[in-house]
Every structure is written in structure tokens, then in C-alpha cells.
Amino acid sequence: MKFFTRNILNGHHMYTLPGHGEGASNCMLKVKVALVAANGRLHNAREEREQFDEANNQILEHFKVKEDELSRSMTLYRAEADVCDAFVNFLEDSWTFESSYIKQKQNQVK
């Protein structure tokens, strides 16, 4: 007694129950079509995810470049501020020295 009948449909082996061949073949064909569609959607989803990951990596790389630029700018601004502080200190010391010298000269004149 045969439980299954082997059929070849579009190059694929299919096993069907005797007497249900046509209905089972149609059912298998529907399953195959659904599987192909699901694989297509999976492929598209993977491709979309790869594109998202690539765009995300580009954004992160851009932020890293900007962070490095800001870090260099901050270092330069600190150095510039140190130079300005040194110059202000020099001017204050010069003013103090000049004021002291002028007072000393005035005291000598008296």
C-alpha cells in the first residue's frame, strides 16, 4: 500500500497523498509562493538594516571628527587664554613698576 505519491512540479519533488494530489499540489505551491515572498521581504529587511548601519556609522564618524576638531580648538583657545593672561600680568607689572618709578622721581624732586 502506497501512502505517498511522488510528483515532480517545476523541477521540485513533491509528495502527495493518493487522491489528494491536485489539492495538495496547489497547497504546496501556495506555501512555496509564500516562502519566496517571505524570503524576499527578509532580504529587503536585511538590506535596509545594512544601509541603516552604514548611515549610522557615517554619522558617528562625523561626530567623532567634530569632537576632535572641538577638542583641538579648546586646546588652542586655552593656550591663547594663557598668552593673554601672561600679557595682562606683564602690563600690570609694567604699570606697577612705572607708577613706582614716577613716585620715586617725584620724591627725589621734592
C-alpha positions in Angstrom: 0.0 0.0 0.0 1.4 3.4 -1.0 0.9 6.3 1.4 2.5 9.0 -0.7 2.8 9.6 -4.4 5.9 11.3 -5.7 5.3 14.1 -8.3 7.8 16.5 -9.9 6.5 20.0 -10.3 8.7 22.7 -11.8 11.8 20.6 -11.1 10.8 20.1 -7.4 9.9 16.7 -5.9 6.5 16.8 -4.2 4.9 14.0 -2.2 1.1 13.9 -2.1 -1.5 11.7 -0.5 -3.2 9.4 -3.1 -6.5 11.0 -4.2 -5.5 14.4 -2.8 -2.8 15.1 -5.4 -4.2 18.2 -7.0 -5.3 19.9 -3.8 -2.0 19.1 -2.1 0.0 20.3 -5.1 -1.9 23.6 -5.0 -1.4 23.9 -1.3 2.3 23.2 -1.7 2.5 25.7 -4.5 0.9 28.4 -2.3 3.3 27.5 0.5 6.2 27.8 -1.9 5.0 31.2 -3.1 4.5 32.4 0.4 8.0 31.2 1.3 9.6 33.0 -1.7 7.7 36.2 -0.7 8.9 35.9 2.9 12.5 35.4 1.7 12.2 38.5 -0.4 10.9 40.5 2.5 13.8 39.1 4.7 16.3 40.1 2.0 14.9 43.6 1.8 14.8 44.0 5.6 18.5 42.9 5.8 19.5 45.3 3.0 17.6 48.1 4.7 19.3 47.3 8.0 22.8 47.3 6.3 22.0 50.7 4.8 20.9 52.0 8.2 24.0 50.6 9.9 26.2 52.2 7.2 24.4 55.6 7.6 24.6 55.3 11.4 28.4 54.6 11.2 28.9 57.6 8.9 27.0 59.8 11.4 29.1 58.5 14.3 32.3 59.1 12.3 31.2 62.7 11.5 30.5 63.3 15.2 34.0 61.9 16.1 35.6 64.2 13.6 33.7 67.2 15.0 34.6 66.2 18.6 38.3 66.0 17.6 38.0 69.5 16.0 36.4 70.9 19.1 39.0 69.3 21.3 41.8 70.9 19.2 40.0 74.3 19.3 39.6 74.1 23.0 43.3 73.4 23.4 44.2 76.3 21.2 41.9 78.6 23.0 43.4 77.6 26.3 46.8 78.4 25.0 45.6 81.7 23.7 44.0 82.5 27.0 47.3 81.7 28.8 49.1 84.1 26.5 46.5 86.8 27.2 46.8 86.2 30.9 50.6 86.5 30.7 50.3 89.7 28.7 47.8 91.2 31.2 50.2 90.3 34.0 53.1 91.9 32.2 51.0 95.1 31.6 50.0 95.2 35.3 53.6 94.6 36.4 54.8 97.3 34.0 52.2 99.7 35.3 53.2 99.0 38.9 56.8 99.5 38.1 56.2 102.7 36.1 54.0 104.1 38.9 56.6 103.2 41.5 59.3 104.9 39.3 57.3 108.0 38.8 56.6 108.3 42.6 60.3 107.8 43.3 61.2 110.5 40.8 58.7 112.9 42.3 60.0 112.2 45.8 63.6 112.9 44.6 62.5 116.3 43.1 60.9 117.4 46.4 
